[in-house]
């Protein structure tokens, strides 16, 4: 900005956003339902100020949170239970020192690229699992194996870690793997839950961004992904200026080999995906049926086509050779005008749904898919049993309750209740599923209660809600904004993950705890501790590297300018007190931790060589680097392992090259 330019007034910017949002929300409300602008609740629940007055006041004050969290003023809508502070009923999430949580929670780390493991109900962070990012503490992305995996998986330095999904057998979590997508770069990764480590990353061809990701129930036949961004196919620069020729893709990846099996091209943009419980249907929320490239065009129509993918029918099309091959992948035509959608069994059914629907979740019994409207205040329920035989999309709509402004995601307690996050209203709403089926479309009668959350929730998850047998004791609301809830830490504030007690759906919702989250966790999934069997010591049969014994420790010259250094670690020494290499040597360093005691980790750090990695008990890790500069370099342990930890070291001597 030049010295003569005046920065835009923040109030003017806010007004511009408000007008845009008002215009798209108004289109989905009938004339008798429209509300005066200042009565709508955009920003925060429980305030007597209208949304625009509040937002202006916050901008003017420079601290929007200074008047937030006062839901006692107005109640925030809904029935009893709408509180922004604990109601005092006694629900406790305390886990005493030395005791364990009942559940594992797996949080996607968003654009940090990692997964975070959290204990439930304590909300204690247990560990972090690097996936699409490097991690200097563990050495992920620095050791040869993990560096190669990241490079073969696209070679990107970051990823947008989005939707974690646990592998299933018979519709329940089997504790073997977790799969998660990278929205930014069109990748799917697998995490081995025996060791809580990423063991595979697939860079999916033809797809620029995978937003939704799920496994095909009941037995994880595929890992499925939704390509959100419409691009030319192939995206090779030959057809870039005509958006009419762009397409979105739906992909199936084999969960064992992690190889792409097939893709389906469709109209519009795909969003989130979930599957029925019987292995036939995958339901994808979608938006931009207009196939526009700007907000005004994308939100013009009041309906967007949710896609119901018939998996066996797609498999049959591939088997019959009804596809084109693009970059080595069979791509099946699932667009509305495709011949494959004209017969008695279309491979993709298009179901008009209001408006720019954001998410889809299938209920525990597999009867209904729940599609939150985002720009419509409704949740559309699709009858999955009716999908196969119905030719009229309206016939498969089982219910459409009006739940509030900005519905994004829905979860379940297993006792007949659904819980939907309301981004604009900053609330979680509990409603009766069967009552919604019986009620007229647009009815608010199924609503049981609303709970204020802080602030602007995205995903919402109850315990094991994505299985056939949820445990409806606790619910977590992953809120995008925290505003006034924590100490100020600069302009980039933490998200706020709030723990809510729902008591199997038999009790009123109770907000129990706030937990700050480093930006930006996107979604989470929970598994009972009995379903996860994590090893505490490595089994050397589980990895490819050669186990190094103390007798193996030594230096082997493998070429004119390459050496292989083999070394053990134990308390409190390395297998080689020193070793010598030549300037310019490519050094492969293989290290085995020969201890068998859990939690005794040894680190290998080499100053001025950008090397640091962890070696767990009975594990072997390998790293390759170039000894560029002559001199003495002390290798030291970065994990505090014993009283002699500080003295644990080895000396690498790099002799000057001859001549």
C-alpha positions as CSV (number, residue, x, y, z in Angstrom):
1,X,0.0,0.0,0.0
2,X,1.4,3.4,-1.0
3,X,1.6,6.2,1.5
4,X,-1.3,8.1,-0.1
5,X,-3.7,5.1,0.0
6,X,-6.1,4.8,2.9
7,X,-6.8,1.3,4.3
8,X,-10.4,0.1,4.0
9,X,-12.6,0.6,7.0
10,X,-13.1,-2.9,8.7
11,X,-16.7,-2.1,9.1
12,X,-17.0,-1.7,5.3
13,X,-15.4,-5.1,4.8
14,X,-17.8,-6.6,7.3
15,X,-20.8,-5.0,5.6
16,X,-19.7,-6.5,2.3
17,X,-19.5,-10.0,3.8
18,X,-22.9,-9.6,5.6
19,X,-24.6,-8.6,2.4
20,X,-23.2,-11.5,0.5
21,X,-24.3,-14.0,3.2
22,X,-27.7,-12.4,3.5
23,X,-28.3,-12.7,-0.2
24,X,-27.6,-16.5,-0.4
25,X,-29.5,-17.3,2.8
26,X,-32.6,-15.3,1.7
27,X,-32.9,-17.4,-1.4
28,X,-33.7,-20.6,0.6
29,X,-36.4,-19.0,2.8
30,X,-40.0,-18.6,1.8
31,X,-41.4,-15.1,2.2
32,X,-43.2,-15.8,5.4
33,X,-40.0,-17.2,6.9
34,X,-37.6,-14.4,6.2
35,X,-36.4,-12.5,9.2
36,X,-35.2,-8.9,9.5
37,X,-31.5,-8.8,9.1
38,X,-30.7,-7.6,12.6
39,X,-32.6,-10.5,14.2
40,X,-30.5,-13.2,12.5
41,X,-27.7,-14.7,14.7
42,X,-24.5,-14.7,12.6
43,X,-21.8,-14.3,15.1
44,X,-22.3,-15.5,18.7
45,X,-25.1,-17.0,20.6
46,X,-26.9,-15.5,23.5
47,X,-26.3,-11.8,22.8
48,X,-29.0,-9.1,22.8
49,X,-27.2,-7.4,20.0
50,X,-28.1,-8.2,16.4
51,X,-25.4,-9.9,14.4
52,X,-24.4,-6.8,12.5
53,X,-24.5,-4.5,15.5
54,X,-22.4,-7.1,17.5
55,X,-19.9,-7.5,14.7
56,X,-19.5,-3.8,14.3
57,X,-19.1,-3.3,18.1
58,X,-16.4,-6.0,18.1
59,X,-14.5,-4.5,15.3
60,X,-14.7,-1.0,16.8
61,X,-13.5,-2.3,20.1
62,X,-10.8,-4.3,18.6
63,X,-11.8,-7.2,20.7
64,X,-14.8,-9.1,19.5
65,X,-14.6,-11.5,22.5
66,X,-15.0,-8.8,25.1
67,X,-18.7,-9.1,25.1
68,X,-19.0,-12.7,24.1
69,X,-20.1,-15.8,26.0
70,X,-23.1,-14.1,27.7
71,X,-25.8,-16.5,26.6
72,X,-27.7,-16.0,29.8
73,X,-28.9,-12.8,28.3
74,X,-31.1,-14.5,25.7
75,X,-30.8,-18.2,25.9
76,X,-29.6,-18.7,22.4
77,X,-32.8,-20.5,21.1
78,X,-34.1,-23.9,21.7
79,X,-35.3,-25.5,24.9
80,X,-33.6,-26.1,28.2
81,X,-29.9,-26.9,28.1
82,X,-28.8,-23.9,26.1
83,X,-26.0,-22.7,28.3
84,X,-22.5,-21.6,27.4
85,X,-21.2,-22.6,30.8
86,X,-21.5,-25.9,32.6
87,X,-24.9,-26.3,34.2
88,X,-23.5,-28.0,37.3
89,X,-25.3,-31.3,37.0
90,X,-22.1,-33.1,38.0
91,X,-20.9,-34.7,34.7
92,X,-17.2,-35.1,35.2
93,X,-14.5,-35.7,32.5
94,X,-11.7,-36.0,35.1
95,X,-9.3,-38.9,34.8
96,X,-7.3,-39.3,37.9
97,X,-3.5,-39.3,37.8
98,X,-2.3,-42.7,36.8
99,X,-5.7,-43.8,35.3
100,X,-6.4,-44.2,31.6
101,X,-9.1,-42.7,29.4
102,X,-11.8,-44.9,28.1
103,X,-11.5,-43.8,24.5
104,X,-8.9,-42.8,21.9
105,X,-9.7,-39.7,19.9
106,X,-8.0,-39.1,16.6
107,X,-8.0,-35.5,15.5
108,X,-7.0,-34.4,12.0
109,X,-4.5,-31.5,12.3
110,X,-5.7,-29.6,9.3
111,X,-3.0,-27.6,7.6
112,X,-0.4,-28.7,10.2
113,X,-0.5,-32.0,8.2
114,X,-0.5,-34.2,11.4
115,X,-2.9,-36.3,13.4
116,X,-3.4,-35.7,17.1
117,X,-4.3,-38.4,19.6
118,X,-6.5,-37.3,22.4
119,X,-7.8,-39.2,25.4
120,X,-11.6,-39.1,26.0
121,X,-13.1,-37.9,28.3
122,X,-10.1,-36.1,29.8
123,X,-9.2,-34.4,26.5
124,X,-5.5,-34.9,27.3
125,X,-3.3,-34.8,24.2
126,X,-1.5,-38.1,24.2
127,X,0.7,-37.8,21.1
128,X,1.0,-36.5,17.6
129,X,1.4,-38.5,14.5
130,X,3.2,-36.8,11.6
131,X,1.5,-37.7,8.3
132,X,1.8,-35.0,5.5
133,X,4.4,-33.0,7.5
134,X,7.9,-33.5,8.6
135,X,8.6,-33.9,12.3
136,X,12.1,-33.2,13.8
137,X,11.3,-34.8,17.1
138,X,10.6,-38.3,15.7
139,X,12.7,-37.9,12.6
140,X,9.7,-38.4,10.3
141,X,10.6,-37.1,6.9
142,X,14.3,-37.2,7.8
143,X,15.0,-40.9,8.0
144,X,15.4,-42.7,4.7
145,X,12.2,-44.7,4.8
146,X,9.9,-41.8,5.8
147,X,11.6,-39.4,3.5
148,X,11.1,-41.8,0.6
149,X,7.5,-42.3,1.5
150,X,6.8,-38.5,1.5
151,X,8.7,-38.0,-1.8
152,X,6.9,-40.9,-3.6
153,X,3.6,-39.5,-2.1
154,X,4.0,-36.3,-4.0
155,X,7.0,-34.6,-2.5
156,X,5.0,-31.8,-1.0
157,X,6.3,-30.0,2.2
158,X,2.8,-29.8,3.7
159,X,-0.7,-31.1,3.6
160,X,-4.2,-30.2,4.7
161,X,-5.1,-33.2,7.0
162,X,-8.9,-33.5,6.9
163,X,-11.0,-36.5,7.6
164,X,-9.7,-39.4,9.7
165,X,-11.4,-42.8,9.3
166,X,-10.8,-46.0,11.2
167,X,-10.7,-49.4,9.4
168,X,-13.8,-51.5,10.0
169,X,-14.7,-55.2,10.1
170,X,-18.4,-56.1,10.3
171,X,-19.3,-52.4,10.7
172,X,-17.1,-51.9,13.8
173,X,-13.6,-50.5,14.3
174,X,-11.0,-53.3,14.1
175,X,-8.1,-51.2,15.4
176,X,-5.8,-52.0,12.4
177,X,-5.5,-48.7,10.4
178,X,-6.6,-45.1,10.2
179,X,-7.0,-43.5,6.8
180,X,-6.9,-39.7,6.2
181,X,-7.0,-37.4,3.3
182,X,-4.9,-34.4,2.2
183,X,-7.4,-31.8,0.8
184,X,-4.7,-29.6,-0.6
185,X,-2.7,-32.1,-2.7
186,X,-5.1,-34.9,-3.4
187,X,-3.5,-37.6,-1.3
188,X,-4.7,-40.4,1.0
189,X,-2.5,-41.7,3.8
190,X,-2.6,-44.8,6.0
191,X,-1.6,-44.9,9.7
192,X,-0.6,-48.2,11.3
193,X,-2.3,-48.3,14.7
194,X,0.0,-51.0,16.0
195,X,2.8,-48.4,16.1
196,X,0.8,-45.2,15.6
197,X,2.9,-44.4,12.5
198,X,2.1,-43.4,9.0
199,X,3.1,-46.3,6.7
200,X,1.7,-45.3,3.3
201,X,0.8,-42.2,1.3
202,X,-0.9,-42.3,-2.1
203,X,-0.7,-39.4,-4.4
204,X,-4.0,-40.0,-6.3
205,X,-3.7,-39.2,-10.0
206,X,-6.0,-36.7,-11.8
207,X,-7.3,-35.2,-8.5
208,X,-6.2,-31.7,-7.3
209,X,-8.0,-31.8,-3.9
210,X,-9.6,-34.6,-2.0
211,X,-12.0,-33.1,0.5
212,X,-14.2,-36.0,1.7
213,X,-12.7,-39.4,2.7
214,X,-14.3,-42.5,4.2
215,X,-14.0,-46.3,4.2
216,X,-16.6,-48.5,2.5
217,X,-18.5,-50.2,5.3
218,X,-18.9,-52.8,6.6
219,X,-15.4,-54.3,5.9
220,X,-13.2,-51.5,4.4
221,X,-13.3,-52.8,0.9
222,X,-12.1,-49.4,-0.4
223,X,-10.9,-46.1,0.9
224,X,-13.1,-43.6,-0.9
225,X,-12.4,-39.9,-1.7
226,X,-14.2,-36.9,-3.1
227,X,-12.3,-34.6,-5.5
228,X,-13.6,-31.2,-4.6
229,X,-12.1,-28.9,-7.2
230,X,-13.2,-29.2,-10.8
231,X,-10.3,-29.2,-13.2
232,X,-9.7,-30.4,-16.8
233,X,-9.2,-34.1,-17.3
234,X,-6.3,-34.5,-17.9
235,X,-5.2,-31.3,-16.3
236,X,-2.3,-30.8,-18.7
237,X,-2.8,-27.2,-19.8
238,X,-4.6,-28.0,-23.0
239,X,-8.1,-27.0,-21.9
240,X,-7.8,-24.5,-19.1
241,X,-10.1,-21.6,-20.0
242,X,-13.4,-23.4,-20.4
243,X,-14.9,-24.3,-17.1
244,X,-17.7,-26.2,-18.9
245,X,-15.1,-28.9,-19.5
246,X,-13.9,-29.2,-16.0
247,X,-14.9,-32.2,-13.8
248,X,-14.8,-33.5,-10.3
249,X,-13.7,-37.1,-9.5
250,X,-14.7,-39.7,-7.0
251,X,-12.0,-42.3,-6.3
252,X,-11.6,-45.7,-4.8
253,X,-8.2,-46.8,-3.3
254,X,-7.4,-50.3,-2.2
255,X,-6.8,-50.2,1.6
256,X,-4.0,-52.8,1.5
257,X,-2.0,-51.9,-1.5
258,X,-3.0,-48.2,-1.3
259,X,-3.2,-48.2,-5.1
260,X,-5.9,-46.3,-7.0
261,X,-8.5,-48.7,-8.4
262,X,-10.9,-46.5,-10.4
263,X,-12.4,-43.0,-10.6
264,X,-15.8,-41.6,-11.5
265,X,-16.3,-38.2,-13.1
266,X,-19.4,-36.2,-12.1
267,X,-21.1,-32.8,-12.6
268,X,-20.6,-30.1,-9.9
269,X,-18.2,-30.1,-7.0
270,X,-18.0,-33.0,-4.6
271,X,-17.7,-32.3,-0.8
272,X,-18.0,-34.9,2.0
273,X,-18.7,-38.7,1.6
274,X,-20.0,-41.5,3.8
275,X,-21.3,-44.9,3.0
276,X,-24.2,-47.2,3.9
277,X,-23.6,-50.1,6.1
278,X,-24.2,-52.8,3.5
279,X,-21.4,-52.0,1.1
280,X,-23.5,-50.7,-1.8
281,X,-24.0,-47.0,-1.5
282,X,-21.6,-44.1,-1.1
283,X,-23.4,-40.8,-0.6
284,X,-21.5,-37.6,-1.4
285,X,-22.6,-34.1,-0.6
286,X,-22.0,-31.6,-3.4
287,X,-22.3,-28.0,-4.3
288,X,-22.0,-25.8,-7.4
289,X,-24.3,-27.7,-9.6
290,X,-24.1,-24.4,-11.6
291,X,-20.5,-25.3,-12.3
292,X,-19.5,-21.6,-11.8
293,X,-16.1,-20.3,-10.8
294,X,-17.2,-17.5,-8.4
295,X,-19.3,-17.3,-5.2
296,X,-22.3,-15.6,-6.9
297,X,-22.5,-18.3,-9.6
298,X,-21.9,-21.2,-7.2
299,X,-24.7,-20.1,-4.9
300,X,-27.2,-19.0,-7.5
301,X,-29.5,-22.1,-7.4
302,X,-31.5,-23.2,-4.4
303,X,-30.7,-26.9,-5.0
304,X,-27.5,-28.9,-5.5
305,X,-27.3,-32.5,-6.5
306,X,-26.2,-34.9,-3.9
307,X,-24.6,-38.0,-5.5
308,X,-25.4,-41.6,-4.6
309,X,-22.7,-43.8,-6.0
310,X,-23.7,-47.4,-6.6
311,X,-20.4,-49.2,-5.9
312,X,-21.2,-52.6,-7.4
313,X,-22.6,-51.0,-10.6
314,X,-19.4,-48.9,-10.9
315,X,-17.3,-52.1,-10.5
316,X,-19.3,-53.8,-13.2
317,X,-18.7,-50.9,-15.6
318,X,-15.0,-51.1,-15.0
319,X,-15.1,-54.9,-15.5
320,X,-17.0,-54.4,-18.7
321,X,-14.4,-51.9,-20.0
322,X,-16.8,-48.9,-19.9
323,X,-14.2,-46.3,-19.0
324,X,-11.5,-44.1,-20.4
325,X,-8.0,-44.4,-19.1
326,X,-6.4,-41.2,-17.8
327,X,-2.9,-41.3,-16.4
328,X,-3.2,-45.0,-16.0
329,X,-6.4,-44.9,-14.0
330,X,-9.9,-46.2,-15.3
331,X,-12.2,-43.2,-15.3
332,X,-15.9,-44.0,-15.5
333,X,-18.4,-41.4,-16.8
334,X,-20.9,-40.7,-14.0
335,X,-22.1,-37.4,-15.3
336,X,-25.9,-36.9,-15.6
337,X,-25.9,-37.3,-19.4
338,X,-23.7,-40.4,-19.3
339,X,-25.2,-43.5,-21.0
340,X,-24.2,-45.4,-17.8
341,X,-26.9,-43.3,-16.0
342,X,-29.7,-43.9,-18.5
343,X,-30.5,-47.6,-17.8
344,X,-32.3,-49.4,-15.1
345,X,-29.3,-49.2,-12.8
346,X,-27.5,-45.9,-13.0
347,X,-24.1,-45.8,-11.5
348,X,-24.7,-42.4,-9.9
349,X,-28.0,-41.0,-8.8
350,X,-28.4,-37.2,-8.6
351,X,-30.7,-36.0,-5.8
352,X,-31.5,-32.3,-5.6
353,X,-31.0,-31.0,-2.1
354,X,-31.0,-27.5,-0.5
355,X,-28.6,-25.6,-0.5
356,X,-24.9,-26.0,-1.1
357,X,-25.1,-29.0,1.3
358,X,-21.9,-29.4,3.1
359,X,-21.8,-32.8,4.7
360,X,-23.3,-36.2,4.8
361,X,-23.3,-38.8,7.6
362,X,-25.0,-42.2,7.5
363,X,-26.8,-43.1,10.7
364,X,-25.8,-46.1,12.8
365,X,-28.5,-48.5,11.5
366,X,-27.8,-47.5,7.9
367,X,-31.4,-46.4,7.3
368,X,-30.8,-42.8,6.5
369,X,-28.1,-40.5,5.1
370,X,-28.2,-37.0,6.8
371,X,-27.2,-34.1,4.5
372,X,-26.7,-30.7,6.3
373,X,-27.9,-27.8,4.2
374,X,-25.2,-25.2,5.1
375,X,-27.0,-22.3,3.2
376,X,-30.4,-24.0,4.0
377,X,-31.5,-24.2,7.6
378,X,-32.5,-27.9,7.1
379,X,-31.0,-31.4,7.2
380,X,-32.2,-33.6,4.4
381,X,-32.7,-37.3,5.3
382,X,-32.3,-39.8,2.4
383,X,-33.9,-43.2,2.8
384,X,-31.1,-45.6,1.6
385,X,-33.5,-48.5,1.4
386,X,-35.5,-46.6,-1.2
387,X,-32.5,-45.6,-3.3
388,X,-32.3,-48.8,-5.4
389,X,-35.8,-48.9,-6.7
390,X,-36.8,-45.3,-6.9
391,X,-36.6,-43.3,-10.1
392,X,-37.9,-40.1,-8.5
393,X,-35.3,-38.3,-6.3
394,X,-38.1,-36.8,-4.1
395,X,-39.2,-40.3,-3.2
396,X,-36.0,-41.0,-1.3
397,X,-36.3,-37.9,0.9
398,X,-37.5,-39.3,4.3
399,X,-37.5,-36.1,6.2
400,X,-36.2,-32.5,6.2
401,X,-36.3,-30.9,9.7
402,X,-35.5,-27.2,10.1
403,X,-32.7,-27.1,12.6
404,X,-31.2,-23.6,12.5
405,X,-28.8,-21.4,10.6
406,X,-25.6,-22.9,9.0
407,X,-26.0,-26.6,9.6
408,X,-22.8,-28.4,8.7
409,X,-22.3,-31.8,10.3
410,X,-24.4,-34.4,12.1
411,X,-23.6,-37.1,14.6
412,X,-25.5,-39.7,16.6
413,X,-25.9,-41.1,20.1
414,X,-27.3,-44.5,19.0
415,X,-30.5,-44.0,20.9
416,X,-32.6,-42.3,18.1
417,X,-31.1,-38.8,18.4
418,X,-29.1,-36.7,15.9
419,X,-26.9,-33.8,16.8
420,X,-26.2,-31.1,14.2
421,X,-23.6,-28.3,14.3
422,X,-25.0,-24.8,13.4
423,X,-22.1,-22.7,12.2
424,X,-24.0,-19.4,12.0
425,X,-26.0,-19.9,15.2
426,X,-23.0,-21.2,17.1
427,X,-25.0,-24.0,18.5
428,X,-25.3,-27.8,18.6
429,X,-28.9,-28.9,18.1
430,X,-30.3,-32.2,19.3
431,X,-33.3,-33.7,17.4
432,X,-35.4,-36.8,17.2
433,X,-34.7,-38.8,14.0
434,X,-38.1,-40.7,13.8
435,X,-40.0,-37.5,14.7
436,X,-38.3,-35.8,11.7
437,X,-39.5,-38.6,9.5
438,X,-43.1,-38.2,10.7
439,X,-43.0,-34.4,10.7
440,X,-43.7,-32.1,7.7
441,X,-40.7,-30.9,5.8
442,X,-39.3,-27.7,7.4
443,X,-40.8,-28.5,10.8
444,X,-39.0,-27.5,13.9
445,X,-41.0,-30.0,16.0
446,X,-38.3,-32.7,16.0
447,X,-35.9,-30.4,17.9
448,X,-35.4,-31.4,21.5
449,X,-32.8,-28.8,22.7
450,X,-30.0,-26.5,21.6
451,X,-26.6,-25.9,23.3
452,X,-24.6,-22.8,22.7
453,X,-21.0,-23.5,21.7
454,X,-18.1,-21.1,21.4
455,X,-17.8,-20.3,18.6
456,X,-18.9,-21.3,15.0
457,X,-18.7,-25.1,15.1
458,X,-17.6,-27.2,12.2
459,X,-17.5,-30.9,12.7
460,X,-19.3,-32.5,15.7
461,X,-18.7,-36.0,16.8
462,X,-20.1,-38.4,19.4
463,X,-18.3,-41.5,20.6
464,X,-18.1,-44.1,17.9
465,X,-21.0,-42.4,16.1
466,X,-19.8,-43.7,12.7
467,X,-20.1,-47.3,13.7
468,X,-23.2,-49.5,13.9
469,X,-23.1,-49.3,17.7
470,X,-22.3,-45.8,19.0
471,X,-21.6,-45.0,22.7
472,X,-23.6,-41.8,23.2
473,X,-22.0,-40.6,26.4
474,X,-19.8,-37.7,25.2
475,X,-19.8,-35.4,22.2
476,X,-17.1,-33.0,21.0
477,X,-17.8,-29.8,19.1
478,X,-14.8,-28.6,17.0
479,X,-15.3,-24.9,17.0
480,X,-13.5,-22.8,14.4
481,X,-13.2,-19.7,16.7
482,X,-12.4,-19.2,20.3
483,X,-12.4,-15.4,20.6
484,X,-12.6,-14.7,24.4
485,X,-12.3,-18.2,25.8
486,X,-8.6,-18.3,26.4
487,X,-5.7,-16.0,27.2
488,X,-4.7,-13.8,24.2
489,X,-1.8,-15.3,22.2
490,X,-1.6,-12.9,19.4
491,X,-3.9,-12.5,16.3
492,X,-3.9,-16.2,15.4
493,X,-5.9,-17.7,18.2
494,X,-6.5,-21.3,19.0
495,X,-9.5,-23.2,17.9
496,X,-11.8,-24.4,20.7
497,X,-12.7,-28.0,21.1
498,X,-15.6,-28.3,23.6
499,X,-16.6,-31.5,25.4
500,X,-20.3,-31.9,25.9
501,X,-21.9,-34.6,28.0
502,X,-25.0,-36.1,26.3
503,X,-25.6,-39.0,28.7
504,X,-26.7,-41.6,26.0
505,X,-29.2,-39.1,24.8
506,X,-31.2,-39.5,28.0
507,X,-29.9,-36.3,29.6
508,X,-29.8,-32.7,28.6
509,X,-26.6,-31.6,26.8
510,X,-24.1,-30.1,29.3
511,X,-21.0,-28.2,28.2
512,X,-18.2,-29.6,30.4
513,X,-14.9,-28.2,29.2
514,X,-13.1,-26.0,26.7
515,X,-9.8,-27.2,25.2
516,X,-7.6,-24.9,23.0
517,X,-6.4,-26.5,19.8
518,X,-3.6,-25.4,17.6
519,X,-5.0,-24.4,14.2
520,X,-6.7,-26.1,12.6
521,X,-8.1,-29.4,13.5
522,X,-10.9,-30.3,11.1
523,X,-12.6,-33.6,12.2
524,X,-12.1,-36.4,14.7
525,X,-13.1,-40.0,15.3
526,X,-13.2,-42.1,18.4
527,X,-12.5,-45.7,19.3
528,X,-12.8,-47.6,22.6
529,X,-9.4,-48.4,24.1
530,X,-10.1,-52.1,23.9
531,X,-10.2,-51.9,20.1
532,X,-6.7,-50.5,19.8
533,X,-3.7,-52.8,20.5
534,X,-0.7,-50.6,20.4
535,X,2.7,-52.2,20.9
536,X,5.0,-50.7,23.4
537,X,8.2,-52.3,22.0
538,X,8.9,-52.9,18.3
539,X,8.8,-56.3,16.8
540,X,11.8,-56.5,14.4
541,X,9.8,-58.7,12.1
542,X,7.5,-55.7,11.4
543,X,10.1,-53.7,9.5
544,X,12.4,-54.1,6.6
545,X,15.6,-52.6,7.9
546,X,18.4,-54.9,9.2
547,X,18.5,-55.3,13.0
548,X,21.9,-54.2,14.2
549,X,23.6,-56.0,17.1
550,X,26.5,-54.8,19.1
551,X,28.7,-57.2,17.2
552,X,27.5,-55.6,13.9
553,X,28.6,-52.2,15.0
554,X,31.2,-50.8,12.7
555,X,32.1,-48.9,9.5
556,X,32.0,-50.6,6.1
557,X,33.2,-48.8,3.0
558,X,30.7,-49.6,0.2
559,X,32.2,-47.4,-2.6
560,X,34.9,-45.0,-3.4
561,X,32.9,-42.2,-1.7
562,X,30.3,-44.1,0.3
563,X,30.3,-45.8,3.7
564,X,27.7,-47.7,5.8
565,X,27.9,-47.0,9.5
566,X,26.1,-49.6,11.8
567,X,25.6,-48.7,15.4
568,X,23.5,-49.7,18.4
569,X,22.1,-47.6,21.1
570,X,21.5,-48.4,24.8
571,X,21.7,-46.6,28.1
572,X,23.9,-44.7,28.1
573,X,26.1,-45.3,25.1
574,X,26.2,-45.7,21.3
575,X,27.7,-48.9,19.9
576,X,30.5,-46.9,18.4
577,X,32.2,-44.3,20.7
578,X,33.7,-42.8,17.5
579,X,34.0,-43.5,13.8
580,X,35.8,-41.9,10.9
581,X,34.7,-41.0,7.4
582,X,36.2,-39.0,4.5
583,X,35.1,-35.5,3.4
584,X,32.5,-35.9,0.7
585,X,31.5,-39.4,1.7
586,X,27.8,-40.4,1.4
587,X,27.2,-41.8,4.9
588,X,24.4,-44.3,5.5
589,X,23.9,-44.6,9.3
590,X,21.8,-47.5,10.5
591,X,20.9,-47.5,14.2
592,X,19.1,-50.1,16.4
593,X,17.9,-49.5,19.9
594,X,18.7,-52.9,21.5
595,X,16.8,-52.2,24.7
596,X,13.5,-53.9,25.4
597,X,12.2,-51.7,28.1
598,X,9.2,-49.6,27.1
599,X,9.5,-45.9,26.9
600,X,13.3,-45.9,26.7
601,X,13.8,-43.9,23.5
602,X,17.2,-42.9,22.2
603,X,17.8,-40.0,19.8
604,X,20.5,-39.6,17.2
605,X,21.4,-36.0,16.5
606,X,24.3,-34.9,14.4
607,X,25.0,-31.1,14.7
608,X,25.5,-29.2,11.4
609,X,24.2,-32.1,9.3
610,X,20.4,-31.5,9.8
611,X,20.0,-35.0,11.4
612,X,17.8,-35.9,14.3
613,X,15.7,-39.0,14.7
614,X,14.2,-41.2,17.4
615,X,14.8,-44.9,17.8
616,X,12.3,-46.8,20.0
617,X,13.0,-50.1,21.8
618,X,13.9,-52.8,19.3
619,X,13.4,-50.4,16.4
620,X,15.9,-49.8,13.6
621,X,16.1,-46.5,11.7
622,X,18.4,-45.4,8.8
623,X,19.4,-42.1,7.5
624,X,21.7,-41.1,4.6
625,X,23.6,-37.8,4.4
626,X,26.8,-36.3,3.0
627,X,29.8,-35.5,5.2
628,X,30.5,-32.3,3.4
629,X,33.0,-30.6,5.8
630,X,36.0,-32.0,7.6
631,X,36.0,-31.8,11.3
632,X,34.7,-33.3,14.5
633,X,31.0,-33.7,15.0
634,X,29.5,-35.0,18.3
635,X,26.5,-37.3,18.0
636,X,24.3,-37.0,21.0
637,X,21.0,-38.5,22.4
638,X,18.0,-36.1,22.2
639,X,15.7,-38.2,24.4
640,X,16.4,-38.1,28.1
641,X,17.1,-41.8,28.8
642,X,19.1,-42.1,32.0
643,X,21.2,-40.3,34.7
644,X,24.1,-40.4,32.2
645,X,22.1,-39.1,29.4
646,X,24.2,-36.0,29.0
647,X,27.3,-38.1,28.6
648,X,25.8,-40.3,25.9
649,X,27.5,-39.5,22.7
650,X,29.6,-40.7,19.8
651,X,32.2,-38.8,17.8
652,X,32.1,-38.6,14.0
653,X,35.5,-37.6,12.6
654,X,35.4,-36.3,9.0
655,X,38.9,-36.4,7.6
656,X,39.8,-33.9,4.8
657,X,39.8,-35.3,1.3
658,X,43.2,-36.1,-0.1
659,X,44.6,-33.4,-2.3
